[in-house]
Amino acid sequence: MIEVEDVSKSFGQTRALDGVSFGVGEGEILGLLGPNGAGKTTLVRILATLLVPDRGTVRIGRVDVRREPSAARRLLGLAGQAAALDELLTGRENLELIGRLYGLGGSERRSRAREVLERFDLSAAGERAVRTYSGGMRRRLDLAATLVGHPLVLLLDEPTAGLDPRSRIELWRFVDEVATEGTTVVLTSQYLEEVERLAQKIVVIDQGRVIAQGSPEGLKRQIGGDVLQARLVERGDLDAGLALVADLGDGSPQVDVERQQISLPTTGGTTALLTAGSRLEEAGIVLADLGICRPSLDDVFFALTGQVATDDRDSRATPDTAVAAPQHRPAPARTRDVLAAASPPRVGSGALSDMIGITRRYLVRFSRTPQLVFFGTVQPVLFLVGLSVVFRGLVEARLGGHYIQYLLPGVLIMNVILFAGTTGVGLAEDLQAGVIDRFRSLPMARSAVLVGRTVADLARNAASMTVIVVVGLAMGFHLHASVAAALVAVLLALFFGYATSWVFAAVGLAVKDPQTAQFIGFAPVLPLVYLSGAWIPVAAMASGVQTFARNQPVNVTVEAVRTLVEGTHAYHWIWQSLAWSGGLLGVFGLLAVRLYRRAAS
């Protein structure tokens, strides 16, 4: 079901993977082990089509991941190290969005959402926002999302990290169930006990290379037979105890300081056990426990990597919650059926559906975020009223007429720029939360995330502009041109806001941090607003800045909107505004798309 052949991947001078090869059968659970930084997550990301290997071949269900990534994504479900969920959406809404991006129809995705909510005992919480869920519930919902599209292969990257013992055991049962149903599972974990319970095959990676692979029992046999273990009462006796028993072993001893335990492989059996006990007793070293046991995966891990596994001992299952190691039944063959469903890739209306789903997601998020509602309704009104109070006397004395006629176009453009800034912040937040990784692992249109986000911002801008215009009319604003000219003015302002959204999108994808994206994005934009004719005439500014202020994109667009609503026929402003907006969209749109392709790498 999974074939990995001679896969290598480097990041600059760092070689993350170096000639990795292994295979996984249908319905098998593969445990992927290795020290931190060994290359496990890089390998999972290659399997999930999020990274392209520098060399080698990866096939999922006979589909070449490099040549046919869209077909491969239709076979995959990915759960990363963090629950990649939208916390402002409900559990059901999250699942239905995933179903839409898998290409499921409306009734089918609703049905699948109900099914997986029931399977993970989340039906009662399905209409609650995910931000109200406990950590265990979020992880269960995250796993439920991987099943919405009936995947043939599940990729689980440390799925139980941070869970309590009972939640971990529930996840173990889920993994065993889906494997029994025929799903192939690749599981990375820091908990060796977990891998030993679940996996039928283990691949150990160290420094980007496969250093061992086989069944858990086979790997244990590779490092020898029995292990002599002595747990001491006093931590300070470890060195002395090790010196007394070291010669009884047949390999390098292992000292676990935290557990105050000495372990060493031995073929001496009972004789070695009795000798060790006698020596320690004669030296006055008090034992908490002494015995001989079969090698564990901890012993295998240490023998292969020279490191103690970072297993969280305190989170292991206690005797009253322990479960027996799962017994996997033969899995039904379903490769051919799923491959048929995976081809051909979605086109046309599928891309439109994906974009609509992403746009709706962001609009729902906006409506459920009070500060964004304030940002889009109350704040522009405050700007309109406040600036009118501050600058009214100055501008009316210089230009004559009512200041609201001059101010309203400037507030419209300032507001679309401020709204555009949230584009970069939102994309950076999705990157940090792993949401974009999940989207990129789905068989959806690659453009839908960026287009959906910017279209959602366009819709917000349209709503906010409506509020501004209504308040402006109440304050005495009058349209001195035709309704058609006013409509063109609105479209021109929206086009400028849409182009600016792509500027911020590129910034957010480049820096990948919401706070940094906000700072870097607004640092150059705010001076453009201040050094424009949005609030006061350019002629009232210092002579040294007037040339810049008159010809930069914010001022050009403000003047174009004024021209249209006042009917002054200064059409050169309109053409300049269109040129600026088209240029920004072309340059930063292409840059944002390129950065999006690389952003999760």
C-alpha positions as CSV (number, residue, x, y, z in Angstrom):
1,M,0.0,0.0,0.0
2,I,2.9,2.3,0.7
3,E,6.2,2.0,-1.1
4,V,9.1,4.3,-0.2
5,E,12.2,3.8,-2.4
6,D,15.6,5.6,-1.8
7,V,13.9,8.8,-0.6
8,S,16.2,11.7,0.3
9,K,15.5,15.3,1.3
10,S,17.8,18.2,2.3
11,F,17.1,21.6,3.6
12,G,20.2,23.7,2.7
13,Q,23.2,21.9,4.2
14,T,21.0,19.7,6.4
15,R,20.2,16.3,5.1
16,A,16.9,15.3,6.7
17,L,16.4,12.0,4.9
18,D,19.2,10.0,3.2
19,G,18.1,7.0,1.0
20,V,15.0,5.9,3.1
21,S,13.3,2.7,1.8
22,F,10.5,0.6,3.2
23,G,7.0,-0.8,2.4
24,V,3.7,-1.1,4.3
25,G,1.0,-3.6,3.5
26,E,-2.7,-2.9,3.3
27,G,-4.3,-2.7,6.7
28,E,-0.9,-2.7,8.4
29,I,0.1,-0.3,11.2
30,L,3.6,1.0,10.8
31,G,5.4,2.5,13.7
32,L,7.9,5.2,12.7
33,L,10.5,5.7,15.5
34,G,13.6,7.8,15.9
35,P,15.2,10.4,18.1
36,N,14.1,14.0,17.8
37,G,15.4,15.5,14.5
38,A,15.8,12.0,12.9
39,G,13.6,12.9,9.9
40,K,10.2,11.3,10.9
41,T,8.1,14.4,10.4
42,T,9.9,15.2,7.1
43,L,9.0,11.7,5.9
44,V,5.4,12.0,6.9
45,R,5.1,15.3,5.1
46,I,6.5,13.7,2.0
47,L,4.0,10.9,2.2
48,A,1.3,13.6,2.7
49,T,2.4,15.4,-0.5
50,L,3.4,18.5,1.5
51,L,7.0,18.1,0.6
52,V,8.6,16.9,-2.6
53,P,11.7,14.6,-2.1
54,D,14.9,15.5,-3.7
55,R,15.4,12.0,-4.9
56,G,13.5,8.7,-4.7
57,T,10.0,7.4,-5.3
58,V,6.9,7.3,-3.0
59,R,3.8,5.4,-4.0
60,I,0.5,5.3,-2.2
61,G,-1.8,2.5,-3.4
62,R,0.2,2.3,-6.7
63,V,-0.1,6.1,-7.2
64,D,3.2,8.0,-7.6
65,V,3.0,10.8,-5.1
66,R,5.4,13.1,-7.1
67,R,3.7,12.6,-10.5
68,E,0.0,12.4,-9.3
69,P,-0.2,14.3,-6.0
70,S,-3.9,15.1,-6.5
71,A,-4.8,11.4,-6.9
72,A,-2.6,10.5,-3.9
73,R,-4.4,13.1,-1.7
74,R,-7.7,11.4,-2.4
75,L,-6.3,8.3,-0.6
76,L,-4.9,10.1,2.4
77,G,-5.9,11.4,5.8
78,L,-3.5,13.4,7.8
79,A,-3.4,14.2,11.5
80,G,-0.4,16.3,12.5
81,Q,1.2,17.0,15.8
82,A,-1.5,19.6,16.7
83,A,-5.2,19.5,16.2
84,A,-5.6,21.4,12.9
85,L,-9.1,22.7,13.5
86,D,-10.9,26.0,13.2
87,E,-11.8,26.9,16.7
88,L,-14.5,29.4,15.8
89,L,-16.4,26.8,13.7
90,T,-18.5,24.0,15.4
91,G,-17.3,20.4,15.3
92,R,-19.9,19.7,12.6
93,E,-18.9,22.7,10.5
94,N,-15.3,21.6,10.6
95,L,-16.1,18.2,9.4
96,E,-18.5,19.4,6.6
97,L,-15.9,21.7,5.3
98,I,-13.4,18.8,5.1
99,G,-16.0,16.8,3.3
100,R,-16.6,19.6,0.8
101,L,-12.8,19.8,0.1
102,Y,-12.8,16.0,-0.5
103,G,-15.4,16.6,-3.2
104,L,-18.4,15.2,-1.3
105,G,-21.9,16.4,-2.2
106,G,-24.0,18.3,0.4
107,S,-26.0,15.4,1.7
108,E,-23.1,13.0,1.7
109,R,-20.8,15.4,3.6
110,R,-23.5,16.0,6.2
111,S,-24.1,12.3,6.5
112,R,-20.3,11.6,6.9
113,A,-20.1,14.4,9.5
114,R,-22.9,12.8,11.6
115,E,-21.3,9.3,11.2
116,V,-17.8,10.3,12.4
117,L,-19.2,12.5,15.2
118,E,-21.1,9.4,16.5
119,R,-18.0,7.2,16.1
120,F,-15.9,9.5,18.3
121,D,-18.7,10.1,20.8
122,L,-18.9,13.8,19.8
123,S,-22.5,14.0,18.7
124,A,-23.6,16.0,21.7
125,A,-20.8,18.5,21.1
126,G,-21.2,18.7,17.4
127,E,-23.0,22.1,17.4
128,R,-20.5,23.7,19.9
129,A,-17.6,25.8,18.8
130,V,-14.4,23.9,18.9
131,R,-12.8,26.5,21.2
132,T,-15.1,25.1,24.0
133,Y,-13.7,21.5,23.6
134,S,-11.2,19.9,25.9
135,G,-7.8,18.7,24.6
136,G,-9.0,15.2,24.3
137,M,-12.2,16.2,22.4
138,R,-10.1,18.3,20.0
139,R,-7.8,15.4,19.2
140,R,-10.8,13.1,18.7
141,L,-12.4,15.7,16.3
142,D,-9.1,16.0,14.5
143,L,-9.0,12.3,14.0
144,A,-12.6,12.3,12.9
145,A,-11.7,14.8,10.2
146,T,-9.2,12.3,8.8
147,L,-12.0,9.8,8.2
148,V,-14.5,12.0,6.4
149,G,-13.1,11.2,3.0
150,H,-12.9,7.4,3.5
151,P,-9.0,7.5,3.2
152,L,-7.1,4.4,2.4
153,V,-4.0,5.5,4.3
154,L,-3.9,7.4,7.6
155,L,-0.8,9.4,8.5
156,L,-0.7,10.1,12.3
157,D,2.2,12.3,13.5
158,E,2.4,11.9,17.3
159,P,-1.4,11.9,17.6
160,T,-1.4,11.2,21.4
161,A,1.0,13.9,22.4
162,G,-0.3,15.7,25.5
163,L,-3.3,13.4,26.0
164,D,-4.3,11.9,29.3
165,P,-4.0,8.0,29.7
166,R,-7.6,7.3,29.0
167,S,-7.8,9.5,25.9
168,R,-4.6,7.7,24.6
169,I,-6.3,4.3,25.1
170,E,-9.4,5.6,23.2
171,L,-7.1,6.6,20.3
172,W,-5.4,3.2,20.4
173,R,-8.7,1.5,20.0
174,F,-9.6,3.8,17.1
175,V,-6.3,3.0,15.3
176,D,-6.8,-0.7,15.7
177,E,-10.4,-0.4,14.4
178,V,-9.5,1.4,11.2
179,A,-6.7,-1.0,10.5
180,T,-9.1,-3.9,11.0
181,E,-11.3,-2.2,8.4
182,G,-8.5,-2.2,5.9
183,T,-6.9,1.3,6.4
184,T,-3.1,1.4,6.4
185,V,-1.8,3.5,9.3
186,V,1.6,5.2,9.6
187,L,2.1,6.3,13.2
188,T,5.0,8.3,14.7
189,S,5.1,8.5,18.4
190,Q,7.3,9.4,21.4
191,Y,5.6,6.7,23.4
192,L,7.3,3.3,22.7
193,E,4.7,1.5,24.7
194,E,2.1,2.8,22.2
195,V,4.0,1.7,19.2
196,E,4.6,-1.7,20.7
197,R,0.9,-2.2,21.4
198,L,-0.3,-1.1,17.9
199,A,2.3,-1.6,15.2
200,Q,2.8,-4.8,13.3
201,K,5.9,-3.3,11.7
202,I,8.5,-0.7,12.9
203,V,10.9,1.4,11.0
204,V,13.6,3.1,13.0
205,I,15.2,6.2,11.6
206,D,18.3,8.0,12.9
207,Q,20.0,10.9,11.2
208,G,17.8,10.5,8.2
209,R,18.6,6.8,7.5
210,V,16.7,3.6,8.2
211,I,18.8,1.8,10.8
212,A,16.4,-1.1,11.4
213,Q,13.0,-2.3,10.4
214,G,10.8,-5.3,11.2
215,S,8.2,-6.5,13.6
216,P,8.5,-5.5,17.3
217,E,9.4,-9.1,18.3
218,G,11.9,-9.3,15.5
219,L,13.7,-6.1,16.6
220,K,13.8,-7.3,20.1
221,R,15.5,-10.5,19.0
222,Q,18.1,-8.5,17.2
223,I,19.5,-7.0,20.4
224,G,19.7,-10.3,22.3
225,G,17.6,-12.2,24.8
226,D,17.1,-11.4,28.5
227,V,17.7,-8.1,30.2
228,L,18.9,-7.9,33.8
229,Q,17.2,-5.0,35.5
230,A,18.1,-3.6,39.0
231,R,16.1,-0.7,40.4
232,L,17.8,0.9,43.4
233,V,16.3,2.7,46.3
234,E,19.0,5.4,46.4
235,R,20.0,7.3,43.2
236,G,23.5,7.9,44.6
237,D,24.2,4.1,44.5
238,L,23.8,3.9,40.7
239,D,27.5,4.3,39.8
240,A,28.6,1.8,42.4
241,G,25.8,-0.7,41.5
242,L,26.7,-0.4,37.8
243,A,30.4,-1.3,38.6
244,L,29.3,-4.4,40.5
245,V,27.1,-5.9,37.8
246,A,28.6,-4.6,34.5
247,D,30.6,-7.8,33.9
248,L,27.4,-9.9,34.1
249,G,26.1,-8.5,30.9
250,D,26.8,-9.3,27.2
251,G,26.5,-5.7,26.0
252,S,26.5,-2.1,27.0
253,P,24.6,-1.4,30.2
254,Q,21.9,1.3,30.2
255,V,21.3,3.6,33.2
256,D,18.0,5.3,33.7
257,V,18.7,8.0,36.3
258,E,15.1,9.1,36.6
259,R,13.9,5.6,37.4
260,Q,17.1,4.8,39.3
261,Q,17.4,1.6,37.2
262,I,20.3,-0.3,35.7
263,S,19.6,-2.5,32.7
264,L,22.0,-4.8,30.8
265,P,21.5,-7.6,28.2
266,T,22.6,-11.0,29.5
267,T,22.5,-14.6,28.6
268,G,23.4,-15.7,32.2
269,G,19.8,-16.3,33.2
270,T,19.1,-17.1,36.8
271,T,22.8,-17.4,37.6
272,A,23.4,-13.7,36.6
273,L,20.3,-12.7,38.6
274,L,21.5,-14.4,41.8
275,T,25.0,-13.1,41.4
276,A,23.9,-9.6,40.9
277,G,21.6,-9.7,44.0
278,S,24.4,-11.2,46.1
279,R,27.0,-8.6,45.1
280,L,24.6,-5.6,45.6
281,E,23.5,-7.0,49.0
282,E,27.1,-7.5,50.2
283,A,27.9,-3.9,49.2
284,G,25.0,-2.6,51.2
285,I,23.0,-1.3,48.2
286,V,19.3,-1.5,48.8
287,L,17.2,-2.8,45.9
288,A,13.6,-1.7,45.1
289,D,13.4,-4.4,42.5
290,L,15.6,-7.0,40.7
291,G,14.6,-9.2,37.9
292,I,15.2,-10.5,34.4
293,C,12.8,-9.5,31.5
294,R,12.6,-9.7,27.8
295,P,13.9,-6.7,25.9
296,S,11.4,-3.8,25.4
297,L,11.2,-1.3,22.6
298,D,13.0,1.0,25.0
299,D,16.0,-1.4,24.9
300,V,15.8,-1.7,21.2
301,F,15.6,2.1,20.8
302,F,18.7,2.6,23.0
303,A,20.6,-0.2,21.4
304,L,20.0,1.2,17.9
305,T,20.3,4.9,18.5
306,G,22.3,5.2,21.7
307,Q,19.6,7.4,23.2
308,V,16.9,6.9,25.8
309,A,13.5,7.3,24.3
310,T,11.6,10.4,25.5
311,D,8.7,8.4,26.6
312,D,6.5,10.1,29.2
313,R,6.4,7.5,32.0
314,D,3.8,9.4,34.0
315,S,1.3,9.2,31.2
316,R,1.4,5.5,30.7
317,A,-1.8,3.5,31.2
318,T,-2.4,2.4,34.7
319,P,-3.4,-1.2,35.4
320,D,-7.1,-0.4,35.7
321,T,-7.1,1.3,32.3
322,A,-4.7,-1.0,30.4
323,V,-5.8,-2.8,27.4
324,A,-4.5,-5.9,25.7
325,A,-2.4,-5.5,22.6
326,P,-4.8,-5.4,19.6
327,Q,-5.2,-8.4,17.4
328,H,-5.5,-7.4,13.8
329,R,-7.9,-9.4,11.6
330,P,-7.2,-9.8,7.9
331,A,-8.1,-6.5,6.2
332,P,-10.5,-6.5,3.2
333,A,-8.9,-5.6,-0.1
334,R,-10.2,-2.3,-1.2
335,T,-7.3,-0.8,-3.1
336,R,-8.9,-1.1,-6.6
337,D,-12.2,0.5,-5.5
338,V,-10.5,3.5,-3.8
339,L,-8.1,4.0,-6.7
340,A,-11.1,4.1,-9.1
341,A,-12.7,6.8,-6.9
342,A,-9.5,8.8,-6.8
343,S,-9.4,9.3,-10.6
344,P,-9.8,11.5,-12.4
345,P,-8.8,14.6,-10.4
346,R,-11.5,17.2,-9.7
347,V,-11.7,20.2,-12.1
348,G,-14.0,23.1,-12.9
349,S,-16.9,23.1,-10.5
350,G,-14.8,21.3,-7.9
351,A,-12.5,24.3,-7.7
352,L,-15.4,26.7,-7.4
353,S,-16.9,24.6,-4.6
354,D,-13.6,24.6,-2.8
355,M,-13.3,28.3,-3.0
356,I,-16.9,28.8,-1.8
357,G,-16.2,26.5,1.2
358,I,-13.1,28.4,2.1
359,T,-14.8,31.8,1.7
360,R,-17.7,30.7,3.8
361,R,-15.3,29.5,6.5
362,Y,-13.7,32.9,6.8
363,L,-17.0,34.8,6.7
364,V,-18.3,32.7,9.5
365,R,-15.1,33.4,11.5
366,F,-15.5,37.1,10.9
367,S,-19.1,37.0,12.1
368,R,-18.1,35.2,15.3
369,T,-15.2,37.5,16.2
370,P,-16.5,40.6,18.1
371,Q,-13.3,42.6,17.5
372,L,-13.6,42.0,13.7
373,V,-17.3,43.0,13.7
374,F,-16.3,46.2,15.5
375,F,-13.4,46.7,13.1
376,G,-15.8,46.5,10.2
377,T,-18.7,48.5,11.4
378,V,-18.1,50.8,14.4
379,Q,-14.4,51.7,13.7
380,P,-15.0,53.2,10.2
381,V,-17.9,55.3,11.6
382,L,-15.6,56.6,14.4
383,F,-13.0,57.5,11.8
384,L,-15.6,59.3,9.7
385,V,-17.0,61.3,12.6
386,G,-13.7,61.9,14.4
387,L,-11.8,63.1,11.3
388,S,-14.7,65.3,10.4
389,V,-14.4,67.0,13.8
390,V,-10.6,67.4,13.6
391,F,-10.0,68.5,10.0
392,R,-13.3,70.1,9.0
393,G,-12.4,73.7,9.6
394,L,-9.0,73.4,8.0
395,V,-10.2,71.7,4.8
396,E,-13.4,73.8,4.3
397,A,-11.4,77.0,4.7
398,R,-9.0,75.9,2.0
399,L,-11.4,74.2,-0.5
400,G,-14.8,75.5,0.4
401,G,-17.8,73.2,0.4
402,H,-18.6,70.5,2.9
403,Y,-15.8,68.4,4.4
404,I,-17.8,65.2,4.3
405,Q,-17.7,65.4,0.5
406,Y,-13.9,65.3,0.6
407,L,-13.5,62.9,3.5
408,L,-15.8,60.0,2.7
409,P,-13.7,58.7,-0.3
410,G,-10.6,58.9,1.8
411,V,-12.2,56.9,4.7
412,L,-13.4,54.3,2.2
413,I,-9.9,53.7,0.8
414,M,-8.3,53.8,4.3
415,N,-10.8,51.2,5.5
416,V,-10.2,48.7,2.6
417,I,-6.5,48.9,3.4
418,L,-7.0,48.2,7.1
419,F,-9.3,45.2,6.2
420,A,-6.7,43.9,3.7
421,G,-4.2,43.7,6.6
422,T,-6.2,41.0,8.2
423,T,-5.5,38.7,5.2
424,G,-1.8,38.2,6.1
425,V,-2.6,37.8,9.8
426,G,-5.2,35.2,9.1
427,L,-3.0,33.2,6.8
428,A,-0.1,33.3,9.2
429,E,-2.5,32.1,12.0
430,D,-3.6,29.2,9.8
431,L,0.0,28.3,9.1
432,Q,0.9,28.2,12.8
433,A,-2.2,26.1,13.6
434,G,-1.5,23.5,10.9
435,V,-4.8,24.3,9.1
436,I,-3.0,25.1,5.9
437,D,-1.1,21.8,6.1
438,R,-4.4,20.0,6.4
439,F,-5.8,21.9,3.4
440,R,-2.7,21.1,1.3
441,S,-3.0,17.4,2.1
442,L,-6.6,17.3,0.7
443,P,-7.6,16.8,-2.9
444,M,-8.8,20.3,-3.2
445,A,-7.9,23.1,-5.7
446,R,-4.6,24.5,-4.8
447,S,-5.8,28.1,-5.4
448,A,-8.9,27.8,-3.2
449,V,-7.3,28.8,0.1
450,L,-5.8,32.1,-1.2
451,V,-8.7,33.0,-3.5
452,G,-11.2,32.0,-0.8
453,R,-9.5,34.2,1.8
454,T,-9.2,37.2,-0.4
455,V,-12.7,36.9,-1.7
456,A,-14.0,36.8,1.9
457,D,-12.1,40.0,2.6
458,L,-13.6,41.5,-0.5
459,A,-17.1,40.7,0.8
460,R,-16.3,42.2,4.2
461,N,-15.0,45.3,2.5
462,A,-18.3,45.6,0.5
463,A,-20.3,45.3,3.8
464,S,-18.1,47.8,5.6
465,M,-18.3,50.3,2.7
466,T,-22.1,50.1,2.8
467,V,-22.0,51.1,6.5
468,I,-19.6,54.0,5.7
469,V,-21.8,55.3,2.8
470,V,-25.0,55.1,4.9
471,V,-23.4,57.1,7.8
472,G,-21.9,59.5,5.3
473,L,-25.3,60.2,3.7
474,A,-26.7,60.8,7.2
475,M,-23.8,63.4,7.8
476,G,-24.7,65.3,4.7
477,F,-22.8,63.6,1.9
478,H,-24.3,64.1,-1.6
479,L,-23.7,62.2,-4.8
480,H,-23.0,64.7,-7.6
481,A,-22.7,62.1,-10.3
482,S,-24.8,59.4,-11.8
483,V,-25.6,56.1,-9.9
484,A,-23.5,54.3,-12.5
485,A,-20.5,56.5,-11.7
486,A,-21.0,55.8,-8.0
487,L,-21.1,52.1,-8.7
488,V,-17.8,52.3,-10.7
489,A,-16.3,54.2,-7.7
490,V,-17.3,51.4,-5.3
491,L,-15.9,48.8,-7.7
492,L,-12.6,50.7,-8.1
493,A,-12.3,50.9,-4.3
494,L,-13.0,47.2,-3.9
495,F,-10.5,46.3,-6.6
496,F,-7.8,48.3,-4.8
497,G,-8.7,46.6,-1.5
498,Y,-8.6,43.2,-3.2
499,A,-5.2,43.9,-4.7
500,T,-3.9,45.1,-1.3
501,S,-5.2,41.9,0.3
502,W,-2.7,40.0,-1.9
503,V,0.1,42.2,-0.8
504,F,-0.7,41.3,2.8
505,A,-1.2,37.6,1.9
506,A,2.4,37.5,0.5
507,V,3.7,39.1,3.7
508,G,1.8,36.7,6.0
509,L,3.0,33.6,4.0
510,A,6.6,34.9,4.0
511,V,6.9,35.6,7.8
512,K,4.5,32.9,9.0
513,D,3.9,34.8,12.3
514,P,0.7,36.8,12.9
515,Q,2.2,39.6,14.9
516,T,5.2,40.0,12.6
517,A,2.8,39.9,9.6
518,Q,0.7,42.7,11.1
519,F,3.8,44.9,11.9
520,I,5.6,44.4,8.6
521,G,2.4,44.8,6.6
522,F,1.3,48.0,8.2
523,A,4.7,49.6,8.6
524,P,4.8,50.8,4.9
525,V,1.0,51.1,4.5
526,L,0.2,53.6,7.3
527,P,2.7,56.2,5.9
528,L,1.0,55.9,2.5
529,V,-2.4,56.7,4.2
530,Y,-1.0,59.6,6.1
531,L,0.9,61.0,3.1
532,S,-2.1,61.1,0.9
533,G,-5.1,63.3,0.3
534,A,-7.4,60.9,2.2
535,W,-8.0,63.5,5.0
536,I,-6.4,66.7,4.0
537,P,-5.5,68.2,0.6
538,V,-2.0,67.3,-0.7
539,A,-1.4,71.0,-1.3
540,A,-1.6,71.6,2.4
541,M,1.3,69.3,3.1
542,A,5.0,70.3,3.2
543,S,6.4,71.0,-0.3
544,G,9.0,68.3,0.1
545,V,6.5,65.4,0.3
546,Q,3.8,66.7,-2.1
547,T,5.2,64.9,-5.2
548,F,5.4,61.6,-3.5
549,A,2.0,62.1,-1.8
550,R,0.3,62.9,-5.1
551,N,1.6,59.9,-7.1
552,Q,1.5,57.0,-4.6
553,P,-1.3,54.4,-5.0
554,V,-3.4,55.3,-1.9
555,N,-3.8,59.0,-3.0
556,V,-4.3,58.0,-6.7
557,T,-7.2,55.7,-5.7
558,V,-8.8,58.3,-3.3
559,E,-8.7,60.9,-6.0
560,A,-10.2,58.5,-8.6
561,V,-13.1,57.7,-6.3
562,R,-13.6,61.5,-5.6
563,T,-13.6,62.1,-9.4
564,L,-16.3,59.6,-9.9
565,V,-18.6,60.6,-7.1
566,E,-18.2,64.3,-7.7
567,G,-18.4,64.0,-11.5
568,T,-15.3,66.2,-12.2
569,H,-14.2,64.0,-15.1
570,A,-10.5,63.9,-14.0
571,Y,-10.2,60.5,-15.7
572,H,-6.4,60.3,-15.4
573,W,-6.8,59.4,-11.7
574,I,-9.0,56.4,-12.7
575,W,-6.5,55.0,-15.1
576,Q,-3.6,55.5,-12.6
577,S,-5.6,53.7,-9.9
578,L,-6.4,50.8,-12.2
579,A,-2.7,50.5,-13.2
580,W,-1.6,50.5,-9.6
581,S,-4.2,47.9,-8.5
582,G,-3.5,45.7,-11.5
583,G,0.2,45.9,-10.9
584,L,-0.1,45.1,-7.2
585,L,-2.4,42.2,-7.9
586,G,-0.2,40.8,-10.6
587,V,3.1,41.1,-8.7
588,F,2.0,40.1,-5.2
589,G,-0.6,37.6,-6.4
590,L,2.1,35.6,-8.2
591,L,4.4,36.0,-5.2
592,A,1.7,34.9,-2.7
593,V,0.9,31.8,-4.8
594,R,4.6,30.9,-4.9
595,L,5.0,31.4,-1.2
596,Y,1.9,29.4,-0.5
597,R,3.4,26.4,-2.3
598,R,6.5,26.7,-0.1
599,A,4.9,28.0,3.1
600,A,4.3,24.7,4.8
601,S,7.7,23.3,3.7
